[in-house]
């Protein structure tokens, strides 16, 4: 354990652990009083600061409830053509910034998306995936109960063609530009117009499926959000009592620090998580839900500091698991949980990296539920480091290091190759 350097206005220093503490319970018992002392140095109590955060979140929840009552769509929806032509209106941008999520209509032509879906089927069947599948490689996605629903496939031509396409780059740059990526002192935290080709899996859920879905959670990290020095700086306004100044679109310190490792963690910095639809999906068929409030971290990070939470608990947050959001500790947030609208093959779905989300359960699903997971992961120090590992996985057909070491594709025919990369793909893998 080391102590963070003391700022000029001399608030109490925070302990920090840039590697996972050996004794997590002791670290939690050390960080909580230190955070309380730092907040109280602002002249307000923790209860007063949390009340201010709660008012901010409650106002957003009430806006969402009012939209529903008027029959308005909670999720922002934009046409790809408006993004590519630069004709998104200021009102649309304001709603996107307020809600932190987006459906892009017609991101890819419907025929292209359906062809990619068919190509993936051919790829896995030709290589006898189902005959060799040994079951889910992680506890989290294994909970959905289908056989399989999440395919540990990363290097199909369909996935790589989508990742390196100009249409994908256009949307990623647009989303990255919503963030403040350069600080007043000139520090550039990421390049909004260059994305790392972050490889992720596919989901194929057939008609008639019963799926347990995924519980309500968020993905930016776990105990490292309170305990590492760079995250303490990223969330400085949460921890110094000036919570009203917190900006969920400020990238400062998010792209440089360490993250505690785990099988459910993402090594890359993503401005937005996302997926591209390969089939039509109606909003009542086991789809993604979010709490569309990007500044939700002010609530989640302060909640464990209240006196009703045991001193060795962070409201259920622990390493090597996703960040849980539960009705026990966060009941008010469930009022804002909102499904995506109906989507069609070729649409894409995006949500701010901090955003609470879940996948609803479904019984006897009507129609297919097929997606490719492709986020916005702009080029930065953190993503460049991970790109070194991704290149090796790509060249060998291995599972990327963020995912279980299943390595089905190492011997597969028809895998995307080095010769198939265009300039965007080469830049996204750090091969330029």
N, C-alpha and C positions, 0 to 999 in steps of 0.2 A: 504494500500500500504506500502511495506517495500523496503528498499534499499539493493541491493546485496552487499556482502562484497567486498571491494576494493582489486583487485589483486596486486601483488608485483610491477608490472611495472606501476601502478597507471594510467590506462586509466580511463576515466570518468565512474562512477558507473551507472548501469542500474536500473531503477525502475522495480519491478516485482510484479505480482499479482498471487498468487498461487491458488486463487479461482476467478471465473468469476467476473470481476469488475462490480460494480453496475451501473456505468456510462461508457459504452463502448466507447462512443465518446470522453469523456475526457481522458480515458486511452490511446486511439490511439493518441490523440494530445500530450500526454505526452511522449509516448514511441518513436515516430518517431524522434523528435529532439535529444533525448537521444541516440538513435542508430546512428544517423548521427554524433554526437559528438564523440562517441566511435570509429567509423570508421575513422574519420578525425584525431584522435589522433595517428593513424598509420603513418601519413605523407602523406596520399593520400586522395583525395576527394572521396565523395560517387560516383560521376560520373566516376572517374577513376577505382574504385573498381568494380562498375557494368560493366564497359567496359571489365575488365579482366574476370569477370564471363561470360559475353556475348560471348567473344572470345572462351572460353572453351566450352560453349554449342553449339556455331555455328560450331566448329570443329566436334563435335559429329553429328550434323545434316547433315553436308556435307558427313561424312562417311556413314550415313544411305542412303542418296540420291545416293551416288556412288554405294553402294551395290545393290540398286534397278536398277540402270542403267545397271549394269552388269548381272541382272537377278538372283542375289543371294538372299537367304532367309535372311531377316532382323533378325527374331527371331532365337536364338540358339535352336537346337533340339538335345536331347540326348536319347539314348535307356536306359530303366531301367536297363538292364543287365550290361551296362557299369558303371552305378552308383554303383550298388550292388557289382560288382567285383573290383571296384577301378581302372578301366582302362580308365577313362576319360582323354584325352590328355591335356598337358599344353596349347595347342592352343585353345582347346574347353573351358577350364577354363578361359582363358584370354578373350574370346569373351563373355562368360557368365558374367564375372565381368564388362566388358565394356557396355553390353546391359542391364543387370539387369533383364532379363526375360528368361523364359525357357519353352519349351514343352518337357515333358517326354513321349516318345513313349513306349507303352506297360507297363505303370506303373502297371496296373492290366490286367489280361487276359480279352479279349473282352467278353467272355462268362460270366465271373463274373460280369462285369459292366452291361451287359444287364439283368442279373438275378436280380441285385440290383434295376435296373430301374423298372422291373416288380414287385418286392417286394414292392416298394414304392407305386405303383399304387394300389396294393392289400390292403396295409395298410390304405391309405386315403379313398379308396372306402368302405372298410369294416367298417370304423368308420364314414361314412357319412359326410366326410369333405365338399363336394360340397353342400350338403343340408344345412349345418350350416355355411358356409363361409359368413362373413359379410362385406367383402371388404378389401382393403389394409389398414394396420395398420400404415403406415408411408407415408409422402408426397413424399419421394424420389422414392422408388420403385413403388409407386402408379402411377407415371408418365408414366410408360411403356405402359399402356393402355390395357393390356390383362386381362383375367378374369378367374382365376388369372394366373400370370406368375411366381411370386415368392411365393412359398408355405411356410407359417409360421409353418413348421414342422422341428423338431430338433432331436427327439429321436426314429426314426425308427431303426430297426435292421440293415438295409442297411447302414445308415449313421454312426452308431456307430461301425459297423464291419470295415468299411473303416478307420475311425479315429484311431482305436486301432490296426490296422493291422501292421505286421512287414514290409510290403512293403511301407506303408506310413511312418513309422518311419525311414526307410532307406533313403528315399528321403528328409524328413525334416532335418535329421542330416546332410546330404550332403549340403543342402542349408544353414543351420545355420552356417556351418563351413566356409562359404565364408566371414562371418563377423569377425571382430576383437572383440572378446568377453571378452578379458582380457587386462587390461591396463598395462602400464609399471610399475606402482606402485603395481601391484598384484591384483587390484580390478577386481573381476569377475562379469561381468554384466549379464551373463546368462549361462545356461548349454546347450551346443549345442546338446547334446545327449538325452535330455529329453524334450518332448513337452507337453504343456498343451493341453487338448482336447477341443479346442475352438469350441463351437457348433454354427453352422450357418445354414442357410436355404437351400432349394433346388429350382432349377428353372426347370420348365417343360413348354416348348413352343411348341405347336402342329403344324403340317403341316398346311399351309394356314393362319398362324397368320400374322396379321399386328401389329407390335410393334414399338413404338416411340423410343426405345432405351434409353440410359442414357447419359447425357451430359458429356463433358470432365471435369475431376476433379481429385483431389488426396485426400487421406484419412488419413494422419498421424496426423492431428489435425486441429485447426483453429487459432484463435487469440492466443491461448496458445503457439504456436510456436515462437512468438515474446515476449510474456509477462510473461511466467513462468521461474523461475530461472534455473531449470534443462534443459529446452530446450534452454535457452540462453547459457548454458554451452555446450550442445550437438552441437549447431551451432556456437560455439565460433569463428571459423575461418571465418565464414560469417560476424560476427558482429564486429570483431576486425581488419578488413582490410587485413587479410592474406588469402584471399579467395582461392588462389592457393593451400593451404594446406588442404582444406576441403576434407574429405574422407567419401563418403556415406556409406562405409562398417564399420565404427567405431561405436560401440554400446554404447560408453561411455555416461552416463547420460540419455539414452533413456528409461531405464527400471525402473527408480526410482521415477521420478517426477509425479506430478498430471497432469490431463488432464481436460479441461473444459467439463462438461457433455453435452449431447445432444442425441437426438434420432437417429442421424446418426453417432455417434462416436463409436469407438472400445475401450473398456476398457483395452484390452490386448495389449501387444507389439508383433507385427508380423514382423518377418524378411522378410517374403514373404506372400503376399496374394495368394490365389490359389483356383482352383476348379478341380474336376475330372469329365471327360466326361462320361455320361451315354448313349450317342447316338453319331452317326457320325454327324459332322458339317463341312460344307464347309466355306471357308473364306469369301464368299460374302453373307452369310445368317445371317446377324445381329449379328456378333460375337464381342468379345473383341478386342479393339484397345488400344495400349499404345504408349506413347512417350518413346522409350526405352533408356532413359538417366538417370541413377540412381542419378547422381549429380545435378539433376534439381532444387533442393531446393536452390542452390546458386542464381539462377536466380529469383525464385519465392519469396524468402524472401527479396531480395534487391529491387525488382521492385517497391514496394509501396513507397520507399524512394526518388524516383526521383521527380523532381518538377512538372511534368505534372499530378501527382495524387493529388486529394484534400487532405488536411491535416487531415481530419477526415475519410479517406478511406484507406483500405488495399487492394485495387483492387477487391473489392467485397467480401472479406473474412469476415464472421461474425460467431458468435456462432450458434450452433444448426442447422448448414447446412454443407454440404460437402465443401471442399476448391475448389472454381470454377476456371477453367482455360479458359479464354475467348479470342476471337479474338480482342476485344477492347484493352486489356492490354498485351496479350502474343501472338501476331499473328505469330511470327517466329516459335514458337514451333509446330504449326499445320503442318508444312512441314514434321515433323518427325513422325506424327501419323501413326502407322503401325498395320495392322490386324495380328492376329495369323494365322499361316498356317492351312490348313485343319487338323482336328483332328478326331480321331475315338474313339469309345467307349472303355474306359480303359486308354486312354491317360490322362495326367494331365497337367495343365497350371499354371504357377507361374510368379509373377512379384513383384519386390522390393517394400517394403511398402511405399516408397515416390513417386512411379512412377505415372505419369499422365496417366489416362486411361478413356475409354468410352466404351459404347456398341452401335454399329451402329444400326440405324433403319432398319426395313425390312418390305417388303410388300409381302404377299402370300408366306411365308417361305416354302422352299422345305425341307421336312424331319423334324424330331424332333430336338429340341435344349435343351437337358436335362443335368443338371450338379448338383453335390453336392459341396457346398462351403466348402473347408477345407484348412486352411492356415498353415503356419509354425509359431508356437507361442512358442518359447523355454521357459523353466522354469526359472523364475526370480522373483524378489520381486513383480513386478506389476502383473504378471500372476498368481502368487500364491494367491494374494489377490482376484483376480477375480475368481479363482478356488473355493473359499469358496462359492461364489454366484452360480456358475455353479452346484456344488454338490446338493444344495437345489433344483434347477430347475430340475436337472436330477431325483432326487428321487421322486419328485412330478409330473413330467410331465409338468412342467410350461415352459413358454417362458423364455429364459435367460434374465437377466436384461439389456443387451445391446440392446434388441429388444422390439418392442411394446408388451404390456401385453395382448396378445390374448389368450394364455393358452388353445388352442384347445385340446392338447393331455392329459390333466389331467385324463380324464375318458376313454381313448382309450384302446382297446384291442390290444395285440401284440407289445406293447412298449418294447424297450430294457430295461432290468432290471439289478439290482446290481449283480445278479448271473451270468449274461452274460459277465461281465467284465473279461478281462485277466489281466496279470500283467502290461502291457503297459497302459491299460485303467485305472487301479487303480492308477498308478503313475500320469497319466495325469489329474486325478481329485483330486489329493492330498490325496488319500485314503491309501497310503502305510505307 
